[in-house]
Amino acid sequence: MTQPFRQGYRFDSAIWSGVSLQLLADRIEVSTKDQLHALSSAVHPGGFSYANRIINWKVPLTYQCDDPVRDLVRQCAVWGSDPAHTIGLITAAKLTHAAVTELEGDKFKLLCCTTVGTRNAARAGLPRSTFSAYTPGTINTILLVDGQMSESAMVNAIITATEAKTAALQQLGIVEKATGNCATGTTTDAIVIGVSQAASWNAVHAYAGTATTIGCAIGEAVYETVLEATRTQQEE
């Protein structure tokens, strides 16, 4: 595990050829050589899609988010990214403190990148003031899998990743300021899982719960990156 952007501006995967992460002026760009089958809760496009670029866009706390989809599509033009094959996330967290880990396992390779800002930490299940507008702050998690997964396993992976994120926050004692209860996340978290679906693996992962090899690895990767990015978020 590493925080590559505290010292540099580029991270190239050691296990997956053609996968790179770059820290640019206002974003982290994750690029892959081939299109990925993706599932995300991203602002753009969200749901299932195909993409070869994932962008985590840093905006100021004063960002006016009347139409974040429009803003991301416009930014894609500025960045030279095809919006049809780009997944866009929004955050106000420190991009320099993104945590990255990668590993190889049972018929898969995995890369996880997480950025963390816990200013708006919250505990799901409790009543609170709610808003229709999007407010950046955010724990954004990007999971890349070189392997084959069913769509239901991709959904399962997001459940596992969310559980791991919550466990990491509880391990660190992050609380909801209004109540003092342990936080389960922030009010604006987002996640992307992109899968190569390369037929050369010849093995489709049908599940991704914590009892599976791929699910356990996803949980460990998310847990470790959330721990590191959260612990260091106040450091220079």
Disulfide bonds with the S-S distance in Angstrom:
none
